[in-house]
Amino acid sequence: MTSRLSLSAIAILVGAFGLTLCGPPKPVTAKVEVPSYATITADDATVKDLLAAFDRAEQAIQARDVDGLMALYSKRYNYHKLRKSDARRLWEEIFEYHHKLHSTHLFTDIKTVQVDGETRVEVKCTGGLWGLANESGQKVTVDSWFEEVHYLVKEDGAWRIIGNAGTGAETPRFGHAPHPLF
């Protein structure tokens, strides 16, 4: 006996599993959204460069390329005393225990600031990192954040996350998980 899937069943499968029925695969990009209500006090070139940096990071995540991903981090990275080597170790563990990772970012405030004579960018972001757990195959939230600020500095011609040291950012309050990944 043969069975046929209805169009609605196919639509559910396509939506649930992200399948494409035809056409070439689209290039991997981070799902970064800058909504119309976002406050932007940075020039267009800076915004374009920031979006490109997050796209490169997503491509590295898809390729499971820790070195490529670490290019998003400044040599001076310091997030509540976590250094770039600590971020690398975290990503290595994420890749060890998860697959099919992907991220989303909603940028609601992008501004340039001067800190100690250096131009930096502060990006207020809500987003997440999701994937499938290797052990169970279940979809898991690896990391999520709400209105966190990504602090970036231009280093070697590219915008890189510097962490929060020297930014005046407060120590996380009780019940607020640290956010070292992005």
SVG drawing of the C-alpha trace seen along z (x, -y; Angstrom):
<svg xmlns="http://www.w3.org/2000/svg" viewBox="-3 -61 49 63">
<polyline fill="none" stroke="black" stroke-width="0.4" points="0.0,0.0 1.4,-3.4 0.7,-6.5 0.7,-10.1 1.5,-13.2 -1.0,-16.0 0.2,-19.5 -0.4,-20.6 1.7,-17.7 4.5,-18.6 4.3,-22.3 4.6,-21.2 7.6,-19.1 9.2,-21.9 8.6,-24.4 9.6,-22.1 12.9,-20.9 13.8,-23.9 13.7,-21.8 13.8,-23.3 11.9,-21.7 13.8,-23.2 16.5,-25.7 20.1,-26.0 20.9,-26.5 21.1,-30.0 24.4,-31.4 24.8,-31.1 24.3,-34.4 23.5,-35.3 19.9,-36.3 20.6,-39.9 17.7,-42.3 17.9,-46.0 14.3,-47.1 13.0,-50.4 12.6,-51.6 16.3,-51.0 18.3,-54.0 21.4,-54.3 24.1,-56.9 26.8,-55.2 27.5,-55.8 26.3,-53.5 29.7,-52.0 30.1,-51.1 26.7,-49.4 27.5,-47.5 30.9,-46.4 29.2,-45.2 26.6,-43.2 29.4,-41.6 31.3,-40.7 28.3,-38.9 27.7,-37.1 31.4,-35.9 30.9,-34.6 27.7,-32.7 29.6,-31.2 32.3,-30.1 29.6,-28.6 28.1,-26.7 31.6,-25.4 32.5,-24.6 35.6,-26.8 36.8,-27.9 39.6,-29.9 37.3,-31.7 34.9,-32.4 37.6,-33.7 38.3,-36.4 35.2,-38.1 37.0,-38.6 39.6,-41.3 43.1,-40.4 42.2,-42.5 38.9,-40.6 38.0,-40.8 34.5,-39.9 34.3,-39.9 37.8,-38.5 37.1,-35.9 39.7,-36.2 39.8,-35.3 41.3,-31.9 38.3,-31.3 35.8,-32.2 37.7,-29.7 37.4,-26.9 33.6,-27.7 33.1,-27.5 35.1,-24.3 32.8,-22.7 29.7,-24.0 30.9,-22.4 31.8,-19.2 28.3,-18.8 26.1,-20.4 25.6,-20.4 23.4,-22.4 24.1,-25.6 22.6,-28.9 22.2,-32.4 19.9,-35.3 20.5,-38.9 18.1,-41.8 20.1,-45.1 18.0,-47.9 20.7,-50.4 23.9,-51.0 26.1,-53.8 29.7,-54.9 31.4,-56.2 34.9,-57.5 36.7,-55.5 40.2,-56.6 40.6,-58.2 39.5,-55.1 36.3,-54.8 34.2,-51.9 30.7,-50.7 28.1,-49.6 25.3,-47.4 22.2,-46.6 21.1,-43.1 18.5,-40.5 19.1,-37.1 20.1,-33.5 22.2,-30.6 20.4,-27.3 21.4,-23.8 20.8,-20.1 22.3,-18.3 24.6,-15.5 23.5,-13.1 19.7,-13.4 19.2,-15.1 16.9,-17.5 16.9,-21.2 18.4,-23.2 19.0,-26.9 22.7,-27.1 22.7,-30.8 20.1,-33.6 20.3,-37.3 18.0,-40.2 19.2,-43.7 22.8,-42.8 25.4,-45.3 28.1,-44.0 31.1,-46.3 33.3,-46.3 36.6,-48.0 38.2,-48.3 41.3,-46.1 43.4,-45.1 40.7,-46.7 37.7,-44.9 35.2,-45.3 35.8,-42.9 34.1,-42.2 36.2,-43.5 34.1,-42.4 33.2,-44.9 36.5,-45.7 37.1,-49.4 33.6,-50.2 32.0,-51.2 29.6,-48.2 28.2,-47.0 29.0,-43.6 26.0,-41.3 23.4,-41.6 22.0,-38.5 20.0,-36.3 21.7,-37.8 23.8,-35.2 27.1,-36.2 27.1,-36.5 30.5,-35.9 29.8,-34.4 28.8,-37.5"/>
</svg>
